[in-house]
């Protein structure tokens, strides 16, 4: 590939990246407040509580004996706790990604 073609591709990708950053900043700033330690850490704590609930539910299975089968309602509850935790974890990671990419405003008060 010719050098000038590579340079054009790199410039194009930089322009696209800048457009994506500006779009994300605009749309996200309209919907969420600036991120501070005061609103970020409670989010992290919520995710940790959901993780603990999920693991707690999973550990209930370890208390079962060989003759005490796991029933459908227990599996359903484990699944519910997993889904709750995974949704919160994914949202938390999306926020961390947005911070890393400069999509959200940070207030360092």
N, C-alpha and C positions, 0 to 999 in steps of 0.2 A: 504494500500500500504506500503510495507517495506520501512524503512528509507533509505536504500542504493539505492533503486529505485528512491525515491524522489530526492536524491542528484544527481543521474545521470541525471535526467530530468532537474534539475536546471542548472547543468553544460552545458548540451546540449543547453538549451535556451540561456545561457550566450555566448556560442560560436557562436550561430546563430546571436545573437544581435551584437556581435563584427564584424562578417562578413558582416552584413548588413550595419553597420556604416562605415566600411572601403570601401565597394563598393560604397556607396553613396558619401563619401568624394572624392574618386578618380574620379568618373564620374562627379560629380557636379563641382569639382575644374577645370576640363578640359573645362567647358562651361561657368562658370561665374567668374567674378573677386572677390577678397575679398570684403566682405560687410563692408562699412563704413557709417558713418552718412551722408556723402555727396552723396552716391548713394542710401541709404535706405529711407531717408526722402522725396526725390522727388517722389519715388515710392508711399509712403504713401499719399502724396499730390495728385498724379494722381488718386488714388483710391477715395479719398475724393471728388475730382471734379466730377468723374463719379457717385458717390453716390448722389451728389447734383443735377446733371442733371436728374437722374432717379426720385428723389423726386420732382424736379421742374416740370417734365412732369406729374407726378401723381397729383400734385396740380392743374394743368390746368383743371382737371376734376371737381374740386370743384367750379370752376367759371361757370360751365354750369348750366343752369336753367332746370327745369323739362321739358320744351318744347324744349330744345336744346340737342338732343341725342348725345351720343358719337359715332363717326363713326369709321369704320374699320381702316382707315388710322391713326387715333389717337391712337387706341389700338395697332396697329402695331408699332408705334413710341415708345409707352410706353414699349412694349416688347423689342424692340431694345435697349433702354436705360437700361432696367433691365438686359438683357443678357450681355451687355458691362460691367456694374457695377459688376455683379456676377462673371464674368470671372476674372476681375482684382482683386476683393476681394479674390477669391479662390487662385489666384497666390500669392497674398500678404500673405495669411495664410500659403501657402505651404513654402514660404520663411521663415516666422517666425518659422514654425515647423522645417525646416532644421537648422536654427540657434539654436533652443532649443536642437536639437538632436546632435549638433556638426558636421553636415554634411558640413557646409560651413566655409570658413576661415573668421575670423573677423579681421579687421584692425582698431585698436582704435586710430589711429593718434592723 
